[in-house]
């Protein structure tokens, strides 16, 4: 997943959710809202957002490296080959969120990702074309979903993805910088707004 090298920013204004926990602060300052144009990375982020369903993001964030190890660094080709023995292995892994439904959804998500690839559809291109080709700058109240999230959710479900309801998809859009929901006075807002997709 993409990261930016930044120094600590004492005294700088951050989004309210990132002001207290050191791990959340680091995630906010280096990753959250940075436009991600890499297909595999976008897919990993979407799968982790699915694991968040019903939980706080900090729970997933604290387990993220264990997730990466358990899911072969979120290589879709490797995850797509997971079988029942792999599911059993994952259900015994205390380092991750041990939900059979979410584990199976991740395996199914890998297969859906590869089916798109085999059909000549690049996941990143597909996502960003739906978003209009560049990050959406939201300066109003932060919603829990949006018409675009609802559209993406329907399209993802149609292609076989699960745990991709509109609320999860919107959280993913925020994390991946598809929408810039940094607070208007947050020091990261303008930094993220400047990240553009390069022409292919």
C-alpha positions in Angstrom: 0.0 0.0 0.0 1.3 3.5 -0.8 3.0 5.6 1.8 4.5 9.0 1.9 7.6 9.9 3.8 6.7 12.8 6.1 8.1 14.0 9.4 6.0 14.4 12.5 4.0 17.6 12.3 3.8 19.0 15.9 1.2 21.7 16.2 -0.3 21.0 12.8 -4.1 20.6 12.5 -5.3 17.1 11.6 -8.6 15.5 11.0 -10.2 15.0 14.4 -10.2 11.2 14.2 -6.4 11.1 13.9 -5.4 13.4 16.8 -5.0 10.9 19.7 -3.9 7.4 18.8 -0.2 7.3 17.5 -1.0 4.6 15.0 -4.0 6.4 13.6 -2.0 9.6 13.4 0.8 7.9 11.4 -1.8 6.3 9.1 -3.5 9.7 8.6 -0.2 11.6 8.0 1.3 9.0 5.5 -1.5 7.2 3.8 -5.2 8.1 4.3 -6.6 10.0 1.5 -3.5 9.8 -0.8 -4.8 8.9 -4.2 -3.9 5.3 -5.0 -3.6 4.4 -8.7 -2.2 0.9 -8.2 -4.7 -1.9 -9.0 -3.3 -4.4 -6.5 -3.0 -1.9 -3.7 -6.5 -0.6 -4.3 -7.8 -4.2 -4.1 -5.9 -4.9 -0.9 -7.4 -1.7 0.7 -10.9 -2.8 -0.4 -10.4 -6.3 1.1 -9.2 -4.8 4.4 -12.2 -2.4 4.5 -14.4 -5.5 4.2 -12.7 -6.9 7.3 -13.5 -3.7 9.1 -17.3 -4.2 8.7 -18.9 -3.9 12.1 -15.5 -3.0 13.7 -13.3 0.1 14.2 -10.6 0.7 11.6 -8.0 0.8 14.3 -8.6 -3.0 14.9 -7.7 -3.7 11.2 -4.8 -1.3 11.2 -3.2 -3.0 14.3 -3.6 -6.4 12.5 -2.6 -5.2 9.0 0.9 -6.8 8.9 -0.5 -10.0 10.2 -3.2 -9.8 7.4 -0.6 -9.3 4.8 1.4 -12.3 6.0 -1.7 -14.5 6.2 -2.9 -13.4 2.7 0.4 -13.7 0.9 1.0 -10.0 0.8 -2.5 -9.7 -0.8 -1.3 -11.1 -4.1 -4.6 -11.8 -5.9 -3.2 -14.7 -7.9 -2.1 -16.5 -4.7 -5.2 -15.7 -2.7 -7.5 -16.9 -5.5 -6.0 -20.4 -5.1 -6.8 -20.6 -1.4 -8.8 -23.7 -0.6 -10.7 -25.1 2.5 -7.4 -26.0 4.2 -6.3 -22.3 3.8 -9.6 -21.1 5.3 -9.1 -23.5 8.2 -5.5 -22.1 8.7 -6.8 -18.5 8.6 -9.5 -19.3 11.1 -6.8 -20.5 13.5 -4.7 -17.3 13.1 -5.2 -15.0 16.1 -3.4 -12.2 14.3 -6.3 -11.5 12.0 -10.0 -11.1 12.2 -11.3 -14.7 12.1 -14.5 -14.4 10.2 -15.2 -17.2 7.8 -17.5 -15.0 5.7 -14.9 -12.2 5.4 -12.1 -14.7 4.6 -14.3 -16.3 1.9 -15.2 -12.9 0.6 -11.5 -12.0 0.2 -10.8 -15.2 -1.7 -13.8 -14.5 -3.9 -12.6 -10.9 -4.3 -9.3 -12.2 -5.5 -11.0 -14.4 -8.1 -13.2 -11.5 -9.2 -10.2 -9.2 -9.5 -8.5 -11.8 -11.7 -11.6 -12.3 -13.8 -11.6 -8.6 -14.6 -7.9 -8.8 -15.4 -8.5 -11.7 -17.7 -11.2 -9.8 -19.5 -8.8 -6.9 -20.1 -10.1 -4.7 -17.4 -7.5 -2.9 -15.2 -9.0 -2.6 -11.7 -7.5 0.9 -11.1 -8.6 2.2 -14.5 -12.1 0.8 -13.9 -12.4 2.5 -10.5 -10.9 5.8 -11.5 -13.0 6.1 -14.6 -16.1 5.7 -12.5 -14.8 8.5 -10.3 -14.3 10.8 -13.2 -10.5 10.3 -13.5 -9.4 12.4 -10.6 -9.9 12.7 -6.8 -13.3 14.2 -5.8 -12.7 17.2 -3.5 -15.3 17.2 -0.8 -15.4 20.4 1.3 -18.8 19.8 2.9 -20.0 17.6 5.7 -18.4 14.1 5.5 -21.1 11.6 4.5 -21.2 7.9 5.3 -21.9 7.1 1.6 -22.5 8.8 -1.7 -24.3 8.2 -5.0 -20.9 7.2 -6.5 -20.3 4.8 -3.6 -23.7 3.3 -4.2 -22.9 2.9 -7.9 -19.5 1.3 -7.3 -21.0 -1.0 -4.7 -23.6 -2.3 -7.2 -20.9 -2.8 -9.9 -18.5 -4.5 -7.5 -21.3 -6.8 -6.3 -22.3 -7.6 -9.9 -18.7 -8.7 -10.5 -18.7 -11.1 -7.5 -17.3 -9.0 -4.7 -18.8 -9.2 -1.2 -18.6 -7.0 1.8 -18.8 -4.0 -0.5 -21.9 -2.2 0.6 -22.0 1.6 0.0 -20.7 2.5 3.5 -17.7 0.2 3.2 -17.1 1.4 -0.4 -17.2 5.0 0.7 -14.7 4.3 3.5 -12.5 2.7 0.9 -12.9 5.7 -1.4 -11.7 7.9 1.4 -8.8 5.7 2.4 -7.7 5.4 -1.3 -8.0 9.1 -2.0 -10.8 8.6 -4.6 -12.5 11.2 -2.5 -10.6 13.8 -0.5 -12.4 14.0 2.9 -9.6 15.5 4.9 -11.0 18.4 7.0 -10.7 21.7 5.2 -8.2 22.9 7.9 -6.2 19.6 8.0 -2.6 20.0 6.9 -2.9 16.9 4.6 -5.9 18.2 2.6 -4.0 20.2 0.0 -1.1 17.7 -0.2 -3.6 14.9 -1.1 -5.5 17.2 -3.5 -2.3 17.7 -5.6 -1.8 14.0 -6.3 -3.0 13.3 -9.9 -3.2 10.2 -12.0 -0.7 10.1 -14.8 -1.8 9.2 -18.3 -1.3 5.6 -19.3 
